[in-house]
């Protein structure tokens, strides 16, 4: 894994590296490897993860087909949604 440091901005490079490691699941794996996990617990955990992935894939597919409503979008901070009451102006 490689992260470029631009303009000697090490803090930003560290944030990017942490985000990449989080996305890859490195932190989760490190936490799991701290203690011994019995094979039966490992199988149960992996099966649960597989079930969650399958449910998520099925939910996304149903949303694409229009059987479920799409998730609500989050608006950026400072933007009001259309039709929302506006605060009184200080005139």
C-alpha positions as a Python dict, from the first residue, in 0.01 Angstrom:
ca = {
    (1, 'X'): (0, 0, 0),
    (2, 'X'): (137, 340, -93),
    (3, 'X'): (39, 692, 9),
    (4, 'X'): (194, 1003, -142),
    (5, 'X'): (291, 1294, 82),
    (6, 'X'): (224, 1623, -95),
    (7, 'X'): (373, 1956, 15),
    (8, 'X'): (518, 1797, 332),
    (9, 'X'): (161, 1747, 460),
    (10, 'X'): (220, 1435, 668),
    (11, 'X'): (-104, 1471, 866),
    (12, 'X'): (-315, 1447, 551),
    (13, 'X'): (-111, 1150, 428),
    (14, 'X'): (-170, 974, 762),
    (15, 'X'): (-545, 1035, 737),
    (16, 'X'): (-546, 889, 385),
    (17, 'X'): (-342, 587, 501),
    (18, 'X'): (-576, 522, 796),
    (19, 'X'): (-878, 543, 568),
    (20, 'X'): (-723, 292, 326),
    (21, 'X'): (-633, 54, 609),
    (22, 'X'): (-985, 84, 753),
    (23, 'X'): (-1139, 11, 415),
    (24, 'X'): (-918, -298, 369),
    (25, 'X'): (-1016, -431, 713),
    (26, 'X'): (-662, -434, 855),
    (27, 'X'): (-765, -288, 1191),
    (28, 'X'): (-1045, -542, 1231),
    (29, 'X'): (-808, -828, 1152),
    (30, 'X'): (-546, -698, 1398),
    (31, 'X'): (-810, -686, 1672),
    (32, 'X'): (-920, -1043, 1597),
    (33, 'X'): (-564, -1175, 1603),
    (34, 'X'): (-492, -1037, 1952),
    (35, 'X'): (-659, -1341, 2105),
    (36, 'X'): (-693, -1700, 1996),
    (37, 'X'): (-1022, -1773, 1824),
    (38, 'X'): (-1155, -2125, 1846),
    (39, 'X'): (-1226, -2287, 1508),
    (40, 'X'): (-1597, -2318, 1594),
    (41, 'X'): (-1613, -1944, 1680),
    (42, 'X'): (-1430, -1862, 1357),
    (43, 'X'): (-1677, -2063, 1149),
    (44, 'X'): (-1972, -1897, 1325),
    (45, 'X'): (-1824, -1548, 1269),
    (46, 'X'): (-1748, -1614, 902),
    (47, 'X'): (-2096, -1756, 847),
    (48, 'X'): (-2253, -1448, 1009),
    (49, 'X'): (-2041, -1220, 791),
    (50, 'X'): (-2149, -1413, 482),
    (51, 'X'): (-2516, -1383, 582),
    (52, 'X'): (-2478, -1006, 632),
    (53, 'X'): (-2310, -969, 292),
    (54, 'X'): (-2585, -1173, 123),
    (55, 'X'): (-2860, -968, 289),
    (56, 'X'): (-2691, -644, 188),
    (57, 'X'): (-2655, -764, -173),
    (58, 'X'): (-3022, -872, -181),
    (59, 'X'): (-3133, -537, -37),
    (60, 'X'): (-2930, -343, -295),
    (61, 'X'): (-3068, -559, -577),
    (62, 'X'): (-3427, -501, -457),
    (63, 'X'): (-3360, -125, -447),
    (64, 'X'): (-3226, -135, -803),
    (65, 'X'): (-3536, -323, -918),
    (66, 'X'): (-3763, -74, -743),
    (67, 'X'): (-3908, -319, -491),
    (68, 'X'): (-3766, -121, -196),
    (69, 'X'): (-3736, 256, -165),
    (70, 'X'): (-3388, 396, -216),
    (71, 'X'): (-3208, 520, 95),
    (72, 'X'): (-3255, 886, 176),
    (73, 'X'): (-2969, 1108, 67),
    (74, 'X'): (-2780, 1306, 325),
    (75, 'X'): (-2764, 1676, 241),
    (76, 'X'): (-2441, 1866, 290),
    (77, 'X'): (-2429, 2088, 599),
    (78, 'X'): (-2585, 2430, 546),
    (79, 'X'): (-2819, 2320, 268),
    (80, 'X'): (-3192, 2314, 339),
    (81, 'X'): (-3407, 2056, 169),
    (82, 'X'): (-3664, 2186, -80),
    (83, 'X'): (-4000, 2267, 74),
    (84, 'X'): (-3863, 2290, 426),
    (85, 'X'): (-3971, 2592, 633),
    (86, 'X'): (-3708, 2861, 635),
    (87, 'X'): (-3604, 3049, 946),
    (88, 'X'): (-3731, 3407, 966),
    (89, 'X'): (-3487, 3657, 821),
    (90, 'X'): (-3336, 3919, 1050),
    (91, 'X'): (-3437, 4239, 870),
}
